[in-house]
Amino acid sequence: MMGYRIAEVSEVLGVSDDTVRRWIEAGRLTSATESGRTVVPAVELARLAQELADHPDRESTRAAAVSARNRFSGIVTKVVKDTVMAQVEVICGPYRLVSLMSSEAADELGLEPGVRAIASVKSTNVVIERP
């Protein structure tokens, strides 16, 4: 059986180790013991990841109106603007995302370093790698 340690599960799902342990205790996620370590079977991790993607817990009703599935909550760390365009950098957990938008849009959103933001990513070309 291929399994993932709790730390790996939390990294993949973007939650804390404690959340993964609570899900195991509550029966939302099944686990096994291999060599004295708690592991989550790969198929079980895939099932829960799909469930979370299909039914995400959203903080606001606005999120339900957005068609982008890949939403990353983070903080703005850098904004570079000229008269027409703005480059906005957002750190979302371990990820750095950069967006190009009009300066007018950046101003309307009040984007500046330290502001919380959500980066919505849509792409027709996604590269998948194995760690």
N, C-alpha and C positions, 0 to 999 in steps of 0.2 A: 504494500500500500504506500503510495506517495503521500506524504503529509507535510504540513507546514507548522513550524513553531509559532507560539502565540505572538512573538515579536514580528515575525514575518506576516502573519495574518493582519495584525494591526497596521503594518506599513502598507499592505496591499489595499486594505479597506479605508485607510485614512482615519482610523480611530485609535484610541489609547489601548494599551495592553489591558488595563482594568476593564474597559468596555468589552473586549473580547472575552475576558474571564467571566464577566457578568452574563454575557450571551450564552456561554457554555453552561453556567449554573442554571440559567433560566430555561435551557433546552432549545434555545433559538439556533444554536450551533452545536453540532456533535463533535466529540473529540475522542482520542484514544491515547494510550500511553506506549511510547516506543523508547526503549533504553532509559526508562525513568523520566522521560520528558513528555509533557502534554503536547500532542500534535493534532491538527485539524486535517482530516482527509482532503486531498486536493479537490475531489468532486464536491465535497461539502462546502469548501471555500468558494468554488465557482458558483454553486447554487445560491449562497448568501449574497455574493457580489452581484449576481443577476437580479436577485430580489431587491437589493438596495437600489440598483439602477432603475428597475421598473417602478418602484414605489419609494422614491426618496423622501426623507423627512425634510420638508421645506419650512423655513422660518416665516415666510410671507406668502400671501396669495399671489403676489406679482410673479413669483418664480414659476408658478404653474402656467402662466400665460406666455412664458418664453419657450421657444421651440428648441433651443440649444440644450443638449443633454450634458455636455461637459462644462460644469460650472465650478470654478475654483474661488473660494473665499480667501482674501488676503489683504495686504496693506500696500499702499502706494509708496514706493521708495524713491522714485525719480520721475520728474516731468521736464522734458526739454521741448520748448515751444518756439516757433517763429511766427510770422504774421499769418501763415496759412495752416500749417500742420503742427501736431504735437506728438511726441513719442513718450508713452507712459509705461513705466516699469512697475510691475506688481509682483511681490513675493507671496506665493501661496504655498505654505508649508515648505517642502524642500524644492519647490519649483519657482523659477523666475520666468515670468511671462511679460512680453513686450507688445504693446499695441500702438498702432499708428492711427490717428484720428485727426479731425480738424481741430484747430486751436479753439474754435468757437464751442465745439462739443466738450472739450476738456474744461473750458471755463464754466459752461453751463452745469457740468457735473461737479464742479468744485474740486477737481483732482489736483492734489498737491501732496508732497511727502507727509506720511503719517495718517492719511485718510484711508479708512477701510473701504474696500471695493470688491466686487465680484467680477472675475474674468470669465466670460462665456466664450468657449472655443468651438468653432464649427470648421470642419475641414473635409475636403474630398480626398485627401491623401494623408493617411496615417501610417507611420512606420512602427512596426511591432518588433521589439527586441527581447531576448531572454537575458536575465541578469547573469 
